[in-house]
């Protein structure tokens, strides 16, 4: 099964949760996702999601100077993003619990 298809819908929630914890820039987001075990996520998939979340006003972006070169766009969660993330977490808890219950029932047929 293609992992990217499964990840597609979950990445938005994961990205929002990371941004809730810390204001981050795009490439840093890829690094953090990788540290959490999602090392199959590429720049090509992150930036369109960040743009989408910004258009939906779930995150806001701010250009800041960088000591390592050009300015970077840092993202932070908006109040609307906080509400969306709370809803995502509730839905994820229900879905993951149900899937885990099914996967644990190895001997049932």
DOSE-585651 format. One record per residue: residue number from 1; x, y, z of N, C-alpha, C, CB in turn. Coordinates in pm, 1 decimal, always signed. Glycine has a CB too. Layout:
<rs>
(NUM; (X; Y; Z); (X; Y; Z); (X; Y; Z); (X; Y; Z)) ...
</rs>
This chain:
<rs>
(1; (+84.6; -118.7; +0.0); (+0.0; +0.0; +0.0); (+88.4; +124.1; +0.0); (-95.9; +0.3; +122.4)) (2; (+44.7; +225.0; -67.7); (+118.9; +349.7; -77.1); (+101.2; +432.2; +50.2); (+73.7; +430.0; -199.7)) (3; (+209.8; +451.9; +123.1); (+207.0; +527.2; +248.7); (+164.1; +671.5; +226.8); (+344.0; +523.6; +315.4)) (4; (+199.9; +727.8; +112.3); (+166.6; +868.4; +87.3); (+16.7; +891.5; +86.9); (+225.7; +914.1; -45.0)) (5; (-58.9; +797.2; +34.0); (-203.8; +813.3; +31.9); (-261.8; +814.7; +173.7); (-268.1; +701.2; -50.2)) (6; (-209.5; +729.6; +259.8); (-257.2; +726.5; +398.1); (-219.3; +855.0; +471.3); (-199.9; +604.4; +472.0)) (7; (-98.8; +903.0; +443.7); (-47.7; +1021.5; +512.3); (-116.4; +1150.0; +470.3); (+98.9; +1034.2; +488.4)) (8; (-162.1; +1154.3; +347.3); (-213.8; +1277.2; +288.2); (-313.1; +1350.1; +379.9); (-280.2; +1245.8; +155.8)) (9; (-411.0; +1279.6; +427.9); (-512.6; +1341.4; +511.6); (-466.2; +1372.6; +653.2); (-631.1; +1253.1; +517.8)) (10; (-364.7; +1303.1; +699.4); (-319.0; +1320.5; +836.9); (-214.6; +1431.1; +851.7); (-262.5; +1191.0; +888.1)) (11; (-145.8; +1462.5; +743.7); (-37.5; +1560.5; +752.1); (-84.2; +1697.7; +800.1); (+28.5; +1574.5; +617.6)) (12; (-200.3; +1740.6; +756.1); (-249.9; +1871.7; +798.9); (-258.4; +1878.7; +950.9); (-387.8; +1900.5; +736.7)) (13; (-317.8; +1777.8; +1012.1); (-329.4; +1775.2; +1158.0); (-194.5; +1769.8; +1226.2); (-412.5; +1657.3; +1201.6)) (14; (-102.6; +1690.8; +1171.2); (+32.2; +1680.5; +1228.7); (+105.4; +1813.5; +1218.9); (+113.0; +1570.6; +1157.9)) (15; (+92.4; +1878.9; +1105.6); (+157.2; +2008.8; +1085.8); (+100.5; +2112.8; +1181.3); (+140.2; +2055.9; +940.7)) (16; (-31.7; +2114.9; +1195.5); (-93.9; +2210.8; +1287.6); (-47.5; +2186.3; +1431.5); (-247.8; +2201.4; +1279.1)) (17; (-35.2; +2060.6; +1470.0); (+7.8; +2028.8; +1607.1); (+150.6; +2075.3; +1631.4); (-3.3; +1877.6; +1633.8)) (18; (+237.1; +2053.7; +1534.1); (+375.4; +2099.2; +1548.4); (+380.8; +2251.4; +1557.4); (+461.2; +2049.6; +1430.4)) (19; (+303.1; +2319.2; +1474.7); (+302.1; +2466.6; +1476.4); (+241.9; +2518.0; +1607.0); (+222.4; +2522.3; +1355.3)) (20; (+147.5; +2444.0; +1664.4); (+91.0; +2483.7; +1793.1); (+199.0; +2484.9; +1901.0); (-23.7; +2389.1; +1833.4)) (21; (+288.4; +2386.8; +1894.1); (+394.3; +2375.7; +1994.1); (+504.2; +2479.4; +1974.6); (+454.3; +2237.3; +1990.3)) (22; (+528.3; +2518.0; +1849.1); (+644.5; +2600.9; +1819.0); (+626.0; +2669.4; +1683.4); (+774.1; +2515.9; +1819.9)) (23; (+659.9; +2796.9; +1674.1); (+660.2; +2866.9; +1546.5); (+775.5; +2812.3; +1462.9); (+672.6; +3021.7; +1566.3)) (24; (+745.2; +2765.7; +1341.3); (+846.8; +2700.8; +1258.3); (+845.2; +2755.0; +1115.9); (+825.3; +2549.6; +1256.7)) (25; (+956.1; +2733.0; +1045.2); (+961.3; +2764.2; +902.3); (+953.0; +2632.5; +824.6); (+1092.6; +2843.9; +865.7)) (26; (+930.4; +2640.9; +695.3); (+900.4; +2524.2; +613.2); (+999.2; +2410.0; +623.5); (+891.6; +2565.1; +473.8)) (27; (+1126.6; +2436.8; +599.0); (+1224.9; +2328.1; +600.1); (+1238.7; +2267.8; +739.9); (+1361.4; +2379.0; +551.1)) (28; (+1226.4; +2351.6; +841.3); (+1230.8; +2301.8; +979.2); (+1115.8; +2203.6; +1004.3); (+1223.8; +2419.7; +1079.7)) (29; (+1000.4; +2230.8; +941.4); (+884.8; +2142.1; +955.3); (+918.2; +2002.2; +903.5); (+763.0; +2199.6; +879.7)) (30; (+986.8; +1994.4; +791.1); (+1025.0; +1865.5; +734.1); (+1116.6; +1790.9; +831.6); (+1095.1; +1884.6; +596.8)) (31; (+1211.4; +1863.3; +889.5); (+1304.0; +1804.3; +985.6); (+1229.6; +1751.6; +1107.7); (+1409.2; +1906.8; +1028.2)) (32; (+1136.7; +1830.7; +1159.5); (+1060.8; +1789.0; +1277.9); (+973.3; +1667.7; +1248.4); (+974.2; +1904.3; +1328.8)) (33; (+906.8; +1667.8; +1134.0); (+825.2; +1551.9; +1097.2); (+911.3; +1426.2; +1089.4); (+754.1; +1576.2; +962.7)) (34; (+1029.7; +1441.5; +1034.6); (+1122.7; +1329.2; +1024.5); (+1163.7; +1279.6; +1163.1); (+1246.9; +1369.8; +943.8)) (35; (+1187.5; +1372.0; +1254.6); (+1224.2; +1333.8; +1391.3); (+1112.6; +1256.5; +1460.7); (+1259.3; +1457.7; +1472.9)) (36; (+987.6; +1284.8; +1422.3); (+874.0; +1212.4; +1479.0); (+848.2; +1079.9; +1406.7); (+749.1; +1299.4; +1473.4)) (37; (+929.9; +1048.4; +1306.8); (+915.6; +921.8; +1236.4); (+849.1; +932.6; +1100.5); (+838.6; +828.1; +1319.8)) (38; (+811.7; +1051.5; +1059.6); (+749.5; +1070.7; +928.3); (+855.1; +1118.7; +829.1); (+631.6; +1172.5; +936.6)) (39; (+956.3; +1036.0; +808.7); (+1068.7; +1075.6; +724.7); (+1041.4; +1059.9; +576.0); (+1189.1; +995.8; +761.3)) (40; (+921.1; +1016.6; +537.8); (+886.6; +1002.7; +397.4); (+823.1; +1130.4; +341.1); (+792.2; +885.1; +379.0)) (41; (+810.8; +1234.4; +424.4); (+749.7; +1360.0; +382.0); (+856.4; +1447.8; +317.1); (+683.1; +1433.3; +502.3)) (42; (+824.7; +1498.8; +198.5); (+921.9; +1578.5; +123.6); (+882.0; +1726.2; +121.6); (+935.3; +1525.3; -20.1)) (43; (+976.2; +1809.9; +79.4); (+948.0; +1952.6; +63.8); (+831.8; +1974.1; -31.7); (+1072.3; +2027.2; +13.4)) (44; (+827.9; +1892.8; -136.5); (+723.1; +1906.3; -237.5); (+583.1; +1885.0; -183.8); (+747.7; +1810.4; -347.9)) (45; (+570.0; +1814.4; -73.3); (+436.8; +1793.8; -15.3); (+407.3; +1890.7; +98.9); (+423.6; +1651.0; +34.6)) (46; (+510.5; +1941.4; +164.5); (+490.4; +2031.0; +279.0); (+443.8; +2170.4; +235.7); (+619.8; +2042.7; +359.5)) (47; (+513.2; +2228.9; +140.3); (+483.1; +2368.1; +105.3); (+341.8; +2388.7; +50.8); (+582.5; +2416.8; +3.8)) (48; (+287.7; +2298.8; -32.4); (+147.6; +2316.0; -72.8); (+50.5; +2307.0; +45.4); (+110.8; +2211.2; -176.7)) (49; (+80.3; +2221.5; +141.9); (-6.9; +2210.5; +259.8); (+0.1; +2338.4; +342.2); (+32.9; +2088.4; +346.9)) (50; (+120.4; +2391.6; +363.3); (+134.8; +2516.8; +437.6); (+58.1; +2629.9; +368.2); (+284.1; +2554.2; +451.9)) (51; (+66.2; +2635.6; +236.6); (-5.5; +2737.8; +160.7); (-156.2; +2720.6; +176.7); (+33.4; +2731.9; +12.0)) (52; (-202.3; +2596.1; +168.6); (-345.3; +2567.1; +185.2); (-394.0; +2607.3; +324.2); (-372.7; +2417.9; +161.2)) (53; (-317.0; +2570.8; +427.0); (-354.8; +2604.6; +564.8); (-356.7; +2755.7; +586.2); (-258.1; +2539.0; +664.3)) (54; (-265.9; +2824.5; +518.4); (-262.3; +2970.1; +530.2); (-383.0; +3032.7; +459.3); (-130.7; +3025.7; +471.6)) (55; (-419.3; +2981.6; +343.4); (-537.2; +3031.8; +271.2); (-664.7; +3008.7; +350.8); (-548.8; +2964.5; +134.0)) (56; (-667.2; +2898.2; +426.7); (-782.8; +2867.5; +511.2); (-779.9; +2944.9; +643.0); (-788.4; +2718.0; +539.7)) (57; (-676.2; +3025.0; +660.5); (-656.3; +3107.4; +780.6); (-642.5; +3023.5; +907.8); (-772.3; +3204.6; +796.4)) (58; (-586.2; +2902.7; +892.6); (-559.3; +2818.4; +1008.4); (-420.4; +2847.6; +1064.0); (-572.2; +2669.5; +971.3)) (59; (-331.7; +2898.6; +978.4); (-198.7; +2942.2; +1019.7); (-171.6; +3078.3; +956.7); (-89.0; +2838.0; +978.6)) (60; (-76.8; +3149.8; +1015.0); (-32.1; +3275.5; +954.5); (+118.0; +3267.2; +934.1); (-70.1; +3399.1; +1043.3)) (61; (+165.1; +3337.2; +833.3); (+307.4; +3336.2; +801.8); (+368.3; +3473.6; +817.8); (+330.3; +3285.9; +660.9)) (62; (+490.7; +3477.1; +867.0); (+561.3; +3603.3; +888.5); (+706.6; +3586.5; +845.2); (+552.5; +3648.1; +1038.0)) (63; (+752.9; +3676.0; +760.1); (+891.9; +3672.7; +715.1); (+980.4; +3727.9; +826.3); (+910.7; +3754.3; +583.1)) (64; (+1088.7; +3652.5; +854.2); (+1184.4; +3694.6; +957.4); (+1325.2; +3677.5; +903.4); (+1165.5; +3613.0; +1089.4)) (65; (+1416.6; +3763.1; +950.8); (+1555.7; +3748.5; +906.6); (+1616.4; +3617.6; +956.1); (+1639.9; +3866.8; +955.6)) (66; (+1712.8; +3568.4; +879.8); (+1783.9; +3446.3; +916.4); (+1932.8; +3475.3; +917.7); (+1750.9; +3330.0; +818.6)) (67; (+2000.9; +3422.2; +1016.7); (+2145.4; +3441.5; +1024.3); (+2217.7; +3355.5; +920.2); (+2196.3; +3408.2; +1165.5)) (68; (+2143.8; +3263.9; +859.1); (+2203.4; +3170.4; +763.9); (+2173.3; +3203.3; +618.7); (+2156.2; +3032.5; +793.3)) (69; (+2125.0; +3322.2; +588.8); (+2095.7; +3356.5; +450.2); (+1970.9; +3440.9; +438.8); (+2080.7; +3231.5; +367.1)) (70; (+1889.0; +3411.2; +335.9); (+1769.1; +3493.2; +312.8); (+1666.2; +3477.3; +424.8); (+1705.2; +3456.2; +178.8)) (71; (+1570.0; +3568.4; +424.7); (+1462.3; +3560.7; +524.3); (+1387.2; +3429.0; +512.1); (+1364.7; +3678.8; +508.2)) (72; (+1327.5; +3389.0; +623.7); (+1246.5; +3267.2; +627.2); (+1104.0; +3303.5; +667.0); (+1306.5; +3162.6; +726.1)) (73; (+1011.2; +3226.0; +616.5); (+871.4; +3245.7; +653.2); (+838.1; +3152.0; +769.0); (+776.6; +3220.3; +531.2)) (74; (+807.2; +3211.2; +882.8); (+771.6; +3135.5; +1002.5); (+619.6; +3129.2; +1014.3); (+834.4; +3199.5; +1129.7)) (75; (+571.4; +3012.5; +1052.0); (+427.2; +2989.5; +1061.2); (+384.3; +2974.3; +1206.2); (+387.2; +2865.1; +981.0)) (76; (+268.8; +3032.6; +1236.9); (+210.0; +3017.4; +1369.7); (+60.6; +2989.1; +1354.8); (+234.1; +3144.7; +1456.6)) (77; (+2.7; +2930.0; +1457.1); (-137.3; +2891.0; +1456.1); (-226.2; +3012.2; +1484.0); (-163.1; +2780.1; +1559.5)) (78; (-335.9; +3022.5; +1412.0); (-434.1; +3127.5; +1436.2); (-539.8; +3073.9; +1533.7); (-500.0; +3175.3; +1302.0)) (79; (-624.4; +3160.0; +1588.5); (-733.7; +3109.6; +1673.4); (-823.4; +3009.8; +1598.9); (-818.5; +3226.7; +1724.6)) (80; (-848.9; +3033.6; +1470.7); (-927.2; +2940.3; +1390.4); (-854.2; +2807.1; +1377.7); (-955.6; +2999.2; +1251.2)) (81; (-722.4; +2812.8; +1364.3); (-640.1; +2693.0; +1357.1); (-645.6; +2613.0; +1485.7); (-497.3; +2729.6; +1325.6)) (82; (-649.5; +2682.6; +1599.1); (-661.0; +2614.7; +1729.3); (-789.9; +2533.8; +1736.3); (-656.4; +2717.2; +1845.0)) (83; (-899.8; +2593.4; +1693.2); (-1029.3; +2524.8; +1695.2); (-1026.9; +2404.7; +1600.8); (-1143.4; +2622.1; +1655.8)) (84; (-973.7; +2425.3; +1481.4); (-963.8; +2317.5; +1383.4); (-880.0; +2202.0; +1438.5); (-902.9; +2369.7; +1252.1)) (85; (-768.9; +2235.7; +1503.1); (-681.2; +2133.2; +1559.5); (-751.8; +2054.9; +1669.6); (-553.2; +2196.7; +1614.1)) (86; (-828.2; +2121.4; +1753.8); (-904.2; +2051.5; +1858.5); (-1001.3; +1951.1; +1797.3); (-981.0; +2152.3; +1946.2)) (87; (-1068.2; +1991.9; +1690.2); (-1161.6; +1901.8; +1621.5); (-1086.9; +1784.7; +1558.4); (-1241.2; +1978.3; +1513.5)) (88; (-972.6; +1814.1; +1497.3); (-891.8; +1708.7; +1436.6); (-849.5; +1606.5; +1542.2); (-767.8; +1768.8; +1367.2)) (89; (-803.9; +1655.2; +1657.7); (-758.8; +1564.5; +1763.4); (-871.6; +1473.6; +1812.5); (-702.2; +1644.6; +1880.4)) (90; (-992.7; +1526.9; +1824.4); (-1107.2; +1445.2; +1865.6); (-1138.4; +1339.1; +1761.2); (-1230.5; +1533.4; +1889.5)) (91; (-1139.3; +1379.6; +1634.0); (-1167.6; +1284.4; +1527.0); (-1058.6; +1178.1; +1518.6); (-1181.1; +1357.2; +1392.8)) (92; (-932.4; +1219.1; +1532.7); (-820.9; +1124.8; +1527.3); (-830.3; +1023.9; +1641.4); (-686.6; +1199.6; +1533.2)) (93; (-868.0; +1068.5; +1760.1); (-880.1; +977.7; +1874.2); (-983.2; +868.3; +1844.9); (-919.4; +1055.9; +2001.7)) (94; (-1095.0; +906.5; +1785.8); (-1199.3; +808.6; +1752.3); (-1152.4; +711.7; +1643.9); (-1326.9; +880.4; +1706.3)) (95; (-1095.9; +766.3; +1537.5); (-1053.5; +683.3; +1424.7); (-939.7; +590.1; +1465.3); (-1010.1; +771.5; +1306.5)) (96; (-837.9; +645.3; +1529.7); (-721.5; +562.5; +1564.5); (-759.4; +453.8; +1664.5); (-608.7; +649.9; +1622.2)) (97; (-848.0; +484.8; +1755.2); (-893.7; +385.3; +1852.1); (-965.0; +270.5; +1781.1); (-987.1; +450.0; +1956.2)) (98; (-1053.5; +304.3; +1689.5); (-1126.7; +201.5; +1615.6); (-1034.8; +115.6; +1530.4); (-1232.0; +265.6; +1527.9)) (99; (-942.1; +178.6; +1457.8); (-848.7; +103.7; +1373.5); (-759.5; +15.1; +1459.3); (-763.0; +199.6; +1288.5)) (100; (-709.5; +69.0; +1570.0); (-624.8; -11.0; +1659.1); (-700.9; -131.4; +1714.8); (-572.1; +75.7; +1774.4)) (101; (-828.4; -111.9; +1749.1); (-909.1; -223.5; +1799.2); (-922.7; -333.0; +1693.8); (-1048.2; -174.1; +1842.0)) (102; (-945.2; -293.1; +1570.0); (-958.6; -391.6; +1461.6); (-826.1; -463.9; +1440.6); (-1004.2; -323.1; +1329.7)) (103; (-716.4; -392.3; +1437.7); (-585.5; -452.2; +1411.8); (-541.4; -546.4; +1524.3); (-481.4; -342.8; +1392.7)) (104; (-586.9; -522.1; +1646.2); (-549.9; -606.8; +1760.0); (-627.3; -737.3; +1761.8); (-572.8; -532.6; +1890.0)) (105; (-738.1; -742.2; +1693.5); (-824.3; -861.5; +1692.8); (-775.3; -960.9; +1587.6); (-972.4; -822.4; +1665.4)) (106; (-654.9; -1012.1; +1606.8); (-589.8; -1100.5; +1508.4); (-661.8; -1233.2; +1490.1); (-447.1; -1127.1; +1549.7)) (107; (-714.3; -1288.7; +1593.9); (-768.2; -1424.4; +1587.0); (-919.0; -1428.3; +1558.1); (-740.1; -1496.3; +1716.9)) (108; (-979.8; -1314.2; +1546.4); (-1123.4; -1314.1; +1518.2); (-1146.5; -1329.4; +1368.7); (-1189.8; -1184.6; +1570.1)) (109; (-1250.1; -1390.7; +1331.5); (-1275.6; -1409.1; +1191.2); (-1416.7; -1396.9; +1163.3); (-1226.8; -1537.3; +1143.5)) 
</rs>
